Amino acid sequence: MKDMPGTDAPRGALRLMSGNHAVAEGARLARPEVTPVYPITPQTPILEKLTELQSAGEFVTEMLTPESEHSVMATAMTASLSGARVFTATSSQGLMLMHELLHYAAGARATIVMFNVNRTPASPWGFWPDQLDSLSQRDTGWVQLYSESPQDSLDLVIQAFRLAERVRLPVMISHDAFYVSHAVEPVDVPAQDLVDGFLPPFEAEFRLDPDIGRSIGAPVDQATWNQSRRDMAEAMGRVIAEFTRFGAQWGRLTGRVHAPLQLYRTEDAEIVFVTLGSLAGTARVAVDMLRRAGMRAGLVKLCLFRPLPAEALRSALDGVPVALVLDRNYSVGTGGVLHQELKSALHGTANATRVHGLLTGVGGVDVPVEQLVDLAQEFRERVPENGPIWIDGHGR
Amino acid sequence: MNANAFKAKDYKSDVTPIWCPGCGDYHVLMSITKAMADLNRDPKDMAVISGIGCSSRIPAYTNCYGFHGVHGRSLALASGLKVSRPDLTVLVMSGDGDGYSIGGNHFLHACRRNIDMTYIVMDNRVYGMTKGQPSPTTEPDWDSALSPGGTGLSPFQPLVIALASGANFVAREFSGDIKNTTKTIVEAVNHPGFSFVEILSPCVTFRPDERAWKGAVHRASVDETDDPARAARRILTDDGLNTGILYRGKRAPYQAHVKDEAGDAGILDARFKV
């Protein structure tokens, strides 16, 4: 998110709220018609707030609590495919229980928007911030966005509906457990009129409707299945341009622009952090500290992870000698997911950036600003290793 | 039972429960450890399996082997264990959220399959761990911040479903009645096949109204039966608060194809002897 001084965008009500409550406010403003949700720590405050808003008459939707997250996604899919705007929220085990239907929903081109609170997958049991739950869904055909703050979360929910309904793909937004989900910050809650102007009512072009003689979910031959993935690829291919366009429009309305890739002090940088989620906030402070100490540091933050903004990444790293990828996740046997994705984006190009894959904060261990400052100094001259490097966080 | 080698405390671990003060699950923990002592089995020969929720914390509070599994899957996990190790006594601990909601389907099929294990469900008619959402057994008119005006949904009927699905032993107890709960758990474990014990276990935090259960529960006025039709008739007049053993069936339990039996003509001969 970048503030745009000089815009005279109308401000909504600035209120103190947690990341999860900001999600609920964003969902309220987006006016979904159907909202199936199953409670799970640490997502539950989203459900609580939605129920409270509904009870107060401020959130007019059909809310259901099905018997599991798997049923939530099934309910969401058919509601969406019959023409309703659908919102849901989950976390970790709930998201992974939905896995089968994540593929199905994307293949069926259901325009569901789902919020996921990033939490460690079991086992062992844990309730800590770690992004493996959503990153391991990267091949399901969902667009993936990552939020850094409660404000981001509110803004992205609204933009996600615009994007989903435009490209006809489901969109998942994630924020880190507790660091964002439960942290309380001032949040600008836009007026309903503003949101209505940005997000028109959902008019499903394709929908399950006997009146128009359409059915969804038929078995197909090989060529048709093959074509379905080409169609999804075409839709994914439009995401970056559409998200950029909607982000700019949202920026004109609110003063807050959400670009797929967000750069901070990278113009002349000799070293950059590359990350997503709440670690970006920590890294931004580290960048300022390093700059004060004489090192030209910068930050490359991914707001959009799927599709990966590969072109923008290549351009952002062009001429940057060193990149430290901070992964709060670990794909066992390979490394940090963002590290793999970034290396893949740079492979075969003339880019000479030395990319280090640092496993920082896996399992929710704390990553203090000072540690990032030390890591920048330590890795500045080092030859990168092919694999990931484990970094002991605070509490380990 | 004085000659028993084990006392209830031998089955308790040194992990302190973190349930809310007044939670019925403390009493359930007492009852199961007392039942274990009455059964007089070495803690190492017992396994306690659970899913997710307040009730599912129990394995860590016992000294037996255990597995704190994923949400709703305790019966599937326990089935795998029991067919692999039929020598173990398997207790499966669940709650109305874990067992009847996300795990509801497993409940039906575990009753059908009739593997020799005991399924204990602590029913407080609310999702306690996620702070008070209505569960499948919540009354349709229970009005709360998280179910304004009530859900309007017909409650899940665990005893009816267990009976209809083929459970071999069906009972209901109240957590505060430790004596009877202990006795029923012992009976359930000793009865072959799939035994189901529903325990009314109040959640005083999110359902303070359940404090009244203490005065409202009563022993069933009719005796247990081995006739499913009679048991079904009794359930039709059930007020939801009568306790005791409802049904003790005669179905042969599921037989795992254990290694020792494979190709052992002696064992097969003995089994089919007329």
Interface residues (C-beta under 8 A of the other chain):
Chain A: Y38 P39 I40 T41 T44 L47 E48 T51 E52 Q54 S55 T65 E67 S68 E69 Q93 L97 A122 W125
Chain B: I52 H68 V70 H71 G72 S101 I102 G104 Y127 M129 T130 K131 Q133 P134 P136 A145 L146 S147 P148
